Amino acid sequence: MPCPDEAKKQALESLGTMRYGKDGYISVNDSQPVVLMHPIKKELVSKNLAQFTDPAGNHLFVDIVNACNHEGGGFIDYLWSKPGSEKPVPKTSYSAHFTPWTSTS
């Protein structure tokens, strides 16, 4: 069995390959909010995006963390470009804590 850090690395790599629908994907950040994995915008990885705002002024990554703090997670509406485009469009994401990581991180 891999050590916890190696297991997290393997999990992030696996999640980065998963897709759903035509242009759906999974991203992962911690509660700071630092991006741990983003399969499309790799330049965001390891960056604290607490001050990041979308074109509508939403603090997207703070909203993601706040949604996680609700029992069972929550949904976030924001503007973001789809893969292969730079034009921001309305999107909705679901955010939830992965408890084994939040208890050991």
DSSP file (Angstrom, degrees, kcal/mol; ACC not computed):
  #  RESIDUE AA STRUCTURE BP1 BP2  ACC     N-H-->O    O-->H-N    N-H-->O    O-->H-N    TCO  KAPPA ALPHA  PHI   PSI    X-CA   Y-CA   Z-CA
    1    1 A M              0   0    0      0, 0.0     6,-0.0     0, 0.0     2,-0.0   0.000 360.0 360.0 360.0 132.9    0.0    0.0    0.0
    2    2 A P        -     0   0    0      0, 0.0     5,-0.0     0, 0.0     0, 0.0  -0.296 360.0 -99.7 -70.7 156.2    1.4    3.4   -0.9
    3    3 A C     >  -     0   0    0      1,-0.1     4,-2.7     4,-0.0     5,-0.2  -0.283  43.1 -99.1 -65.6 161.7    2.2    6.0    1.7
    4    4 A P  H  > S+     0   0    0      0, 0.0     4,-2.4     0, 0.0     5,-0.2   0.872 123.1  49.8 -54.8 -41.8   -0.5    8.8    2.1
    5    5 A D  H  > S+     0   0    0      1,-0.2     4,-2.1     2,-0.2     5,-0.1   0.913 113.3  45.8 -65.3 -40.9    1.4   11.3   -0.1
    6    6 A E  H  > S+     0   0    0      2,-0.2     4,-2.5     1,-0.2    -1,-0.2   0.883 111.5  52.8 -68.0 -37.8    2.0    8.8   -2.9
    7    7 A A  H  X S+     0   0    0     -4,-2.7     4,-2.4     2,-0.2    -2,-0.2   0.906 109.5  48.7 -63.6 -41.6   -1.7    7.7   -2.6
    8    8 A K  H  X S+     0   0    0     -4,-2.4     4,-2.7    -5,-0.2     5,-0.2   0.911 110.6  51.2 -63.3 -42.3   -2.8   11.4   -3.0
    9    9 A K  H  X S+     0   0    0     -4,-2.1     4,-2.2     1,-0.2    -2,-0.2   0.931 112.1  46.2 -60.0 -46.4   -0.5   11.9   -6.0
   10   10 A Q  H  X S+     0   0    0     -4,-2.5     4,-2.3     1,-0.2    -1,-0.2   0.888 112.1  51.2 -64.7 -39.9   -1.9    8.8   -7.7
   11   11 A A  H  X S+     0   0    0     -4,-2.4     4,-2.9     2,-0.2     5,-0.2   0.921 110.0  49.0 -64.1 -44.0   -5.5    9.8   -6.9
   12   12 A L  H  X S+     0   0    0     -4,-2.7     4,-2.0     1,-0.2    -2,-0.2   0.899 111.2  50.4 -63.1 -40.6   -5.0   13.3   -8.4
   13   13 A E  H  X S+     0   0    0     -4,-2.2     4,-0.6    -5,-0.2    -1,-0.2   0.920 113.0  46.1 -62.2 -43.6   -3.4   11.8  -11.5
   14   14 A S  H >X S+     0   0    0     -4,-2.3     3,-1.3     1,-0.2     4,-0.6   0.931 112.2  49.7 -65.7 -46.4   -6.4    9.4  -11.9
   15   15 A L  H >< S+     0   0    0     -4,-2.9     3,-1.1     1,-0.3    11,-0.4   0.853 102.6  63.5 -60.4 -34.5   -9.0   12.2  -11.3
   16   16 A G  H 3< S+     0   0    0     -4,-2.0    -1,-0.3     1,-0.3    -2,-0.2   0.709 102.5  49.3 -65.0 -19.8   -7.2   14.4  -13.8
   17   17 A T  H << S+     0   0    0     -3,-1.3    -1,-0.3    -4,-0.6     2,-0.2   0.583  88.8 103.6 -93.3 -11.4   -8.0   11.8  -16.6
   18   18 A M    <<  +     0   0    0     -3,-1.1     8,-0.6    -4,-0.6     2,-0.3  -0.502  45.3 175.0 -78.9 138.9  -11.7   11.5  -15.7
   19   19 A R  E     -A   25   0A   0     -2,-0.2     2,-0.4     6,-0.2     6,-0.2  -0.958  13.8-164.3-135.7 154.6  -14.3   13.2  -17.9
   20   20 A Y  E  >  -A   24   0A   0      4,-1.2     4,-1.9    -2,-0.3     3,-0.2  -0.997  59.0 -12.9-139.3 144.3  -18.1   13.3  -18.0
   21   21 A G  T  4 S-     0   0    0     -2,-0.4    -2,-0.0     1,-0.2     0, 0.0  -0.211 111.1 -44.2  62.9-159.4  -20.3   14.5  -20.8
   22   22 A K  T  4 S+     0   0    0      1,-0.2    -1,-0.2    -3,-0.1     0, 0.0   0.872 136.0   0.5 -73.2 -39.7  -18.8   16.5  -23.7
   23   23 A D  T  4 S+     0   0    0     -3,-0.2     2,-0.2     2,-0.0    -2,-0.2   0.090  93.1 129.0-143.5  26.2  -16.6   18.9  -21.6
   24   24 A G  E  <  +A   20   0A   0     -4,-1.9    -4,-1.2    58,-0.1     2,-0.3  -0.597  25.8 161.3 -87.3 148.6  -17.0   18.0  -18.0
   25   25 A Y  E     -A   19   0A   0     -2,-0.2     2,-0.4    -6,-0.2    -6,-0.2  -0.943  34.0-112.4-154.9 172.1  -14.1   17.3  -15.7
   26   26 A I        -     0   0    0     -8,-0.6     2,-0.3   -11,-0.4    -8,-0.1  -0.925  26.0-175.4-114.2 137.1  -13.0   17.2  -12.0
   27   27 A S        -     0   0    0     -2,-0.4     2,-0.4    11,-0.2    11,-0.2  -0.898  10.2-150.0-125.0 161.4  -10.7   19.6  -10.3
   28   28 A V  E     +B   37   0B   0      9,-3.0     8,-2.6    -2,-0.3     9,-2.3  -0.996  19.0 163.7-136.1 132.3   -9.4   19.5   -6.7
   29   29 A N  E     -B   35   0B   0     -2,-0.4     6,-0.2     6,-0.3     2,-0.1  -0.947  29.3-122.9-137.7 165.0   -8.4   22.2   -4.3
   30   30 A D        -     0   0    0      4,-2.5    35,-0.1    -2,-0.3     6,-0.0  -0.238  41.5 -90.0 -94.0-170.1   -7.7   22.3   -0.6
   31   31 A S  S    S+     0   0    0      1,-0.2    -1,-0.0     2,-0.2    66,-0.0   0.298 120.2  61.1 -87.9  10.8   -9.5   24.6    1.9
   32   32 A Q  S    S-     0   0    0      2,-0.2    -1,-0.2    33,-0.0    16,-0.1   0.867 121.4-110.6 -82.7 -36.9   -6.9   27.5    1.6
   33   33 A P        +     0   0    0      0, 0.0    16,-2.7     0, 0.0     2,-0.5   0.381  67.4 152.0 -98.0 113.3   -8.0   27.4   -1.5
   34   34 A V  B     -C   48   0C   0     14,-0.3    -4,-2.5    15,-0.1     2,-0.5  -0.903  47.3-119.6-103.7 132.7   -4.9   26.1   -3.3
   35   35 A V  E     +B   29   0B   0     12,-2.0    11,-3.3     9,-0.5    -6,-0.3  -0.604  30.5 178.1 -74.6 123.2   -5.5   24.2   -6.5
   36   36 A L  E    S+     0   0B   0     -8,-2.6     2,-0.3    -2,-0.5    -7,-0.2   0.745  70.9   3.7 -94.2 -30.8   -4.2   20.7   -6.1
   37   37 A M  E     +B   28   0B   0     -9,-2.3    -9,-3.0     7,-0.1    -1,-0.3  -0.917  54.5 167.7-158.8 129.3   -5.2   19.5   -9.6
   38   38 A H        -     0   0    0     -2,-0.3     7,-0.2   -11,-0.2   -11,-0.2  -0.913  18.1-160.2-140.0 114.5   -6.9   21.1  -12.6
   39   39 A P  S    S+     0   0    0      0, 0.0     3,-0.2     0, 0.0   -12,-0.1   0.703  89.0  33.5 -72.4 -18.9   -6.8   19.0  -15.8
   40   40 A I  S    S+     0   0    0      1,-0.2     2,-0.9     2,-0.0     3,-0.1   0.848 122.5  39.4-101.7 -47.7   -7.4   21.8  -18.2
   41   41 A K    >   +     0   0    0      1,-0.2     3,-2.1     2,-0.0     4,-0.3  -0.647  63.7 167.8-107.4  74.3   -5.7   24.9  -16.6
   42   42 A K  G >   +     0   0    0     -2,-0.9     3,-1.2     1,-0.3    -1,-0.2   0.711  67.7  74.8 -62.2 -21.0   -2.6   23.3  -15.3
   43   43 A E  G 3  S+     0   0    0      1,-0.2    -1,-0.3    -3,-0.1    -2,-0.0   0.649  88.8  61.5 -67.2 -13.4   -1.1   26.7  -14.6
   44   44 A L  G X  S+     0   0    0     -3,-2.1     3,-2.0    -6,-0.1    -9,-0.5   0.685  76.7 115.0 -83.2 -19.4   -3.4   27.1  -11.6
   45   45 A V  T <  S+     0   0    0     -3,-1.2    -9,-0.2    -4,-0.3     3,-0.1  -0.275  83.5  11.0 -60.9 134.6   -1.9   24.1   -9.8
   46   46 A S  T 3  S+     0   0    0    -11,-3.3     2,-0.4     1,-0.3    -1,-0.3   0.483 100.6 123.5  76.0   8.7   -0.2   25.0   -6.5
   47   47 A K    <   -     0   0    0     -3,-2.0   -12,-2.0   -12,-0.2     2,-0.7  -0.822  63.3-130.4-102.4 138.2   -1.6   28.5   -6.6
   48   48 A N  B     -C   34   0C   0     -2,-0.4     3,-0.3   -14,-0.2   -14,-0.3  -0.769  24.9-177.0 -81.9 118.6   -3.7   30.0   -3.8
   49   49 A L    >   +     0   0    0    -16,-2.7     3,-1.1    -2,-0.7    12,-0.4  -0.027  40.9 122.4-110.4  29.1   -6.7   31.5   -5.5
   50   50 A A  T 3  S+     0   0    0      1,-0.3    12,-0.2   -17,-0.1    -1,-0.2   0.820  82.3  43.3 -59.6 -31.2   -8.4   33.1   -2.6
   51   51 A Q  T 3  S+     0   0    0     -3,-0.3    -1,-0.3    10,-0.1     2,-0.1   0.496  87.7 117.3 -93.7  -4.4   -8.3   36.5   -4.3
   52   52 A F    <   -     0   0    0     -3,-1.1     2,-0.4     7,-0.1     9,-0.3  -0.408  43.1-171.6 -66.6 135.2   -9.3   35.2   -7.8
   53   53 A T        -     0   0    0      6,-0.2     6,-0.2    -2,-0.1    -2,-0.1  -0.970  18.0-131.8-125.6 146.4  -12.6   36.5   -9.1
   54   54 A D    >   -     0   0    0      4,-2.1     3,-2.4    -2,-0.4    26,-0.1  -0.301  47.3 -85.2 -80.8 177.0  -14.6   35.4  -12.2
   55   55 A P  T 3  S+     0   0    0      0, 0.0    -1,-0.1     0, 0.0    25,-0.1   0.721 131.4  54.7 -60.0 -20.1  -15.8   38.1  -14.7
   56   56 A A  T 3  S-     0   0    0     23,-0.1    22,-0.0     2,-0.1    -3,-0.0   0.461 122.0-105.9 -89.7  -1.9  -18.9   38.6  -12.5
   57   57 A G    <   +     0   0    0     -3,-2.4     2,-0.3     1,-0.3     0, 0.0   0.519  68.8 149.0  91.1   5.8  -16.8   39.3   -9.4
   58   58 A N        -     0   0    0      1,-0.1    -4,-2.1    21,-0.0     2,-1.9  -0.555  52.3-132.2 -73.6 134.1  -17.5   36.0   -7.7
   59   59 A H     >  -     0   0    0     -2,-0.3     4,-2.9    -6,-0.2     3,-0.5  -0.613  34.4-175.4 -82.2  79.2  -14.6   34.7   -5.5
   60   60 A L  H  > S+     0   0    0     -2,-1.9     4,-2.1     1,-0.3    -1,-0.2   0.843  72.6  43.2 -50.8 -51.0  -15.0   31.3   -7.2
   61   61 A F  H  > S+     0   0    0    -12,-0.4     4,-1.7    -9,-0.3    -1,-0.3   0.807 114.7  50.2 -74.7 -28.2  -12.4   29.3   -5.2
   62   62 A V  H  > S+     0   0    0     -3,-0.5     4,-2.8   -10,-0.3    -1,-0.2   0.894 110.1  52.0 -69.0 -41.1  -13.6   30.8   -1.9
   63   63 A D  H  X S+     0   0    0     -4,-2.9     4,-2.5     2,-0.2    -2,-0.2   0.878 106.7  53.9 -61.6 -37.3  -17.1   29.9   -2.9
   64   64 A I  H  X S+     0   0    0     -4,-2.1     4,-1.6    -5,-0.2    -1,-0.2   0.938 110.7  45.4 -61.6 -46.6  -16.0   26.4   -3.6
   65   65 A V  H  X S+     0   0    0     -4,-1.7     4,-0.9     1,-0.2    -2,-0.2   0.922 112.4  51.3 -62.9 -44.3  -14.5   26.1   -0.1
   66   66 A N  H >< S+     0   0    0     -4,-2.8     3,-0.7     1,-0.2     4,-0.3   0.887 106.4  54.2 -61.9 -38.9  -17.6   27.6    1.4
   67   67 A A  H >< S+     0   0    0     -4,-2.5     3,-1.4     1,-0.2    -1,-0.2   0.866 103.3  57.5 -62.6 -35.4  -19.9   25.1   -0.4
   68   68 A C  H 3< S+     0   0    0     -4,-1.6    29,-0.4     1,-0.3     5,-0.3   0.775  95.5  65.5 -64.1 -25.9  -17.8   22.3    1.1
   69   69 A N  T << S+     0   0    0     -4,-0.9     2,-0.3    -3,-0.7    -1,-0.3   0.562  84.1  90.4 -78.6  -6.9  -18.6   23.6    4.5
   70   70 A H  S X  S-     0   0    0     -3,-1.4     3,-2.9    -4,-0.3     2,-0.1  -0.665  98.8 -90.1 -85.4 144.9  -22.3   22.8    4.1
   71   71 A E  T 3  S+     0   0    0     -2,-0.3    -1,-0.1     1,-0.3    -2,-0.1  -0.352 115.6   6.1 -53.4 119.8  -23.5   19.3    5.2
   72   72 A G  T 3  S-     0   0    0     -4,-0.2    -1,-0.3    -2,-0.1     2,-0.1   0.500 119.7 -92.7  82.5   4.3  -23.2   17.2    2.1
   73   73 A G    <   -     0   0    0     -3,-2.9     2,-0.3    -5,-0.3    23,-0.2  -0.411  47.2-123.1  87.2-166.1  -21.4   19.9    0.0
   74   74 A G  E     -D   95   0D   0     21,-2.1    21,-2.8    -2,-0.1     2,-0.3  -0.991  12.8 -92.8-171.7 171.7  -23.1   22.4   -2.3
   75   75 A F  E     -D   94   0D   0     -2,-0.3     2,-0.4    19,-0.2    19,-0.2  -0.688  27.0-159.5 -99.7 150.9  -23.4   23.9   -5.7
   76   76 A I  E     -D   93   0D   0     17,-2.6    17,-2.4    -2,-0.3     2,-0.4  -0.999   3.2-156.0-131.8 129.7  -21.6   27.0   -7.0
   77   77 A D  E     +D   92   0D   0     -2,-0.4     2,-0.3    15,-0.2    15,-0.2  -0.892  34.5 133.6-103.8 137.9  -22.7   29.2  -10.0
   78   78 A Y  E     -D   91   0D   0     13,-2.2    13,-2.9    -2,-0.4     2,-0.5  -0.941  53.7 -92.0-164.7 178.1  -20.0   31.2  -11.7
   79   79 A L  E     +D   90   0D   0     -2,-0.3     2,-0.3    11,-0.2   -23,-0.1  -0.941  50.0 148.5-110.3 132.2  -18.5   32.2  -15.1
   80   80 A W  E     -D   89   0D   0      9,-2.1     9,-2.2    -2,-0.5     2,-0.2  -0.981  45.5-104.3-158.4 149.0  -15.6   30.1  -16.6
   81   81 A S  E     -D   88   0D   0     -2,-0.3     3,-0.1     7,-0.3     5,-0.1  -0.528  34.0-123.8 -78.4 146.2  -14.4   29.2  -20.0
   82   82 A K    >   -     0   0    0      5,-0.6     3,-2.1    -2,-0.2     5,-0.1  -0.489  47.4 -73.9 -80.6 158.6  -15.1   25.7  -21.4
   83   83 A P  T 3  S+     0   0    0      0, 0.0    -1,-0.1     0, 0.0     3,-0.1  -0.282 123.0  20.2 -53.5 132.7  -12.2   23.6  -22.5
   84   84 A G  T 3  S+     0   0    0      1,-0.2     2,-0.3    -3,-0.1    -2,-0.0   0.483 113.8  83.8  85.9   4.0  -10.9   24.9  -25.8
   85   85 A S    <   -     0   0    0     -3,-2.1    -1,-0.2     1,-0.1    -4,-0.1  -0.951  57.2-158.8-135.7 154.7  -12.4   28.3  -25.4
   86   86 A E        +     0   0    0     -2,-0.3    -5,-0.1    -3,-0.1    -1,-0.1   0.489  65.9 104.8-105.2  -9.0  -11.4   31.6  -23.7
   87   87 A K  S    S-     0   0    0     -5,-0.1    -5,-0.6    -7,-0.1     2,-0.2  -0.620  72.0-129.0 -79.0 120.7  -15.0   33.0  -23.5
   88   88 A P  E     -D   81   0D   0      0, 0.0    -7,-0.3     0, 0.0    -2,-0.1  -0.468  31.2-179.7 -69.3 138.1  -16.5   32.7  -20.0
   89   89 A V  E     -D   80   0D   0     -9,-2.2    -9,-2.1    -2,-0.2     2,-0.1  -0.924  38.4 -83.6-132.2 157.8  -19.9   31.1  -19.9
   90   90 A P  E     +D   79   0D   0      0, 0.0     2,-0.3     0, 0.0   -11,-0.2  -0.426  55.4 173.9 -63.0 133.3  -22.3   30.4  -17.0
   91   91 A K  E     -D   78   0D   0    -13,-2.9   -13,-2.2    -2,-0.1     2,-0.4  -0.941  23.6-150.5-137.2 159.2  -21.3   27.1  -15.2
   92   92 A T  E     -D   77   0D   0     -2,-0.3     2,-0.3   -15,-0.2   -15,-0.2  -1.000  17.2-177.4-130.3 133.0  -22.4   25.2  -12.1
   93   93 A S  E     -D   76   0D   0    -17,-2.4   -17,-2.6    -2,-0.4     2,-0.4  -0.899  20.3-134.4-126.5 158.3  -20.1   23.0  -10.1
   94   94 A Y  E     -D   75   0D   0     -2,-0.3     2,-0.4   -19,-0.2   -19,-0.2  -0.926  21.8-167.4-111.0 138.4  -20.6   20.8   -7.1
   95   95 A S  E     +D   74   0D   0    -21,-2.8   -21,-2.1    -2,-0.4     2,-0.3  -0.986  13.4 159.8-131.2 135.2  -18.1   20.9   -4.3
   96   96 A A        -     0   0    0     -2,-0.4     2,-0.2   -23,-0.2   -28,-0.1  -0.994  38.9-105.6-150.7 151.3  -17.7   18.5   -1.3
   97   97 A H        -     0   0    0    -29,-0.4     2,-0.9    -2,-0.3   -67,-0.0  -0.506  20.0-139.8 -71.7 143.0  -15.0   17.6    1.2
   98   98 A F    >>  -     0   0    0     -2,-0.2     4,-1.7     1,-0.2     3,-1.6  -0.896  22.2-154.4 -99.9  99.0  -13.2   14.3    0.7
   99   99 A T  H 3> S+     0   0    0     -2,-0.9     4,-2.1     1,-0.3     5,-0.2   0.793  84.2  58.8 -52.7 -42.9  -13.1   13.5    4.4
  100  100 A P  H 3> S+     0   0    0      0, 0.0     4,-0.5     0, 0.0    -1,-0.3   0.869 112.5  42.5 -58.0 -32.2  -10.1   11.2    4.5
  101  101 A W  H X> S+     0   0    0     -3,-1.6     4,-1.5     2,-0.2     3,-0.5   0.866 111.4  53.1 -79.7 -36.9   -8.0   14.0    3.1
  102  102 A T  H 3< S+     0   0    0     -4,-1.7    -1,-0.2     1,-0.2    -3,-0.2   0.797 109.2  50.7 -70.0 -25.3   -9.4   16.7    5.2
  103  103 A S  H 3< S+     0   0    0     -4,-2.1    -1,-0.2    -5,-0.2    -2,-0.2   0.674 120.0  33.9 -85.1 -15.3   -8.7   14.7    8.4
  104  104 A T  H <<        0   0    0     -3,-0.5    -2,-0.2    -4,-0.5    -1,-0.2   0.483 360.0 360.0-115.3  -5.1   -5.1   14.1    7.5
  105  105 A S     <        0   0    0     -4,-1.5    -3,-0.1    -5,-0.0    -2,-0.1   0.461 360.0 360.0 -89.9 360.0   -4.1   17.3    5.6
